Amino acid sequence: MKYVYLLRSKACPDQTYVGLTRDVHKRLAAHNEGQSSHTSKYTPWELVAFFGFAEFGKAAAFEEYLKSGSGRAFAAKRLW
């Protein structure tokens, strides 16, 4: 399975992050340990939601959508 996940910074709640992984909980731990240069300055992070996909292509397309303007609007209204 591939998972698209949404994170929110506990320190700066306006900061959010969307990513793609095989292991959501391991990836969250990596974000909170500062292993990602994109998220290290906003630790700690909390998991808001995650979505599982059997096919990588569909997961990658959903991640890309959530990072687009309309996807951000959707997430702001329905997920955050």
C-alpha positions as CSV (number, residue, x, y, z in Angstrom):
1,M,0.0,0.0,0.0
2,K,1.0,3.6,-0.6
3,Y,-0.3,6.3,1.7
4,V,-0.9,10.0,1.1
5,Y,-0.7,11.7,4.5
6,L,-1.5,15.2,5.9
7,L,0.5,16.7,8.8
8,R,-0.1,19.8,10.8
9,S,2.6,21.5,12.9
10,K,1.8,21.5,16.6
11,A,4.2,24.5,17.1
12,C,2.9,26.5,14.2
13,P,-0.7,25.2,13.3
14,D,-0.8,27.3,10.1
15,Q,2.0,25.1,8.7
16,T,0.8,21.9,7.0
17,Y,2.4,19.2,4.9
18,V,1.2,16.6,2.4
19,G,3.4,13.6,1.6
20,L,3.5,10.1,0.2
21,T,4.9,7.0,1.9
22,R,4.6,3.3,2.5
23,D,4.7,3.5,6.3
24,V,2.8,6.5,7.7
25,H,3.9,6.1,11.4
26,K,7.6,5.6,10.5
27,R,7.4,8.7,8.2
28,L,5.8,10.8,10.9
29,A,8.6,9.8,13.3
30,A,11.1,10.9,10.7
31,H,9.5,14.3,10.3
32,N,9.4,14.7,14.1
33,E,13.1,13.8,14.3
34,G,14.0,16.5,11.8
35,Q,15.0,14.2,9.0
36,S,13.2,16.2,6.4
37,S,14.6,19.6,5.5
38,H,11.1,20.8,4.4
39,T,9.6,20.1,7.8
40,S,12.4,20.2,10.4
41,K,11.9,23.8,11.5
42,Y,8.2,23.3,12.4
43,T,8.4,20.2,14.6
44,P,6.6,18.6,16.3
45,W,4.1,17.4,13.7
46,E,0.7,15.6,14.2
47,L,-1.0,13.3,11.8
48,V,-4.3,14.8,10.6
49,A,-5.3,12.1,8.0
50,F,-4.0,9.5,5.7
51,F,-5.4,7.7,2.6
52,G,-4.4,4.3,1.4
53,F,-4.0,3.3,-2.3
54,A,-3.1,0.0,-3.8
55,E,-1.5,1.6,-6.9
56,F,1.4,4.0,-6.7
57,G,0.1,6.1,-9.6
58,K,-3.2,6.8,-8.0
59,A,-1.5,7.8,-4.7
60,A,0.9,10.1,-6.5
61,A,-1.9,11.7,-8.4
62,F,-3.9,12.3,-5.2
63,E,-0.8,13.8,-3.5
64,E,-0.3,16.1,-6.5
65,Y,-3.9,17.1,-6.4
66,L,-3.8,18.0,-2.7
67,K,-0.7,20.2,-3.4
68,S,-2.6,22.0,-6.2
69,G,-4.7,25.1,-5.6
70,S,-8.0,23.3,-5.8
71,G,-6.7,20.5,-3.7
72,R,-5.5,22.9,-1.0
73,A,-9.0,24.5,-1.0
74,F,-10.6,21.0,-0.7
75,A,-8.3,20.0,2.1
76,A,-8.9,23.3,4.0
77,K,-12.6,22.8,3.8
78,R,-12.8,19.1,4.4
79,L,-9.7,17.7,6.0
80,W,-7.8,20.3,8.1
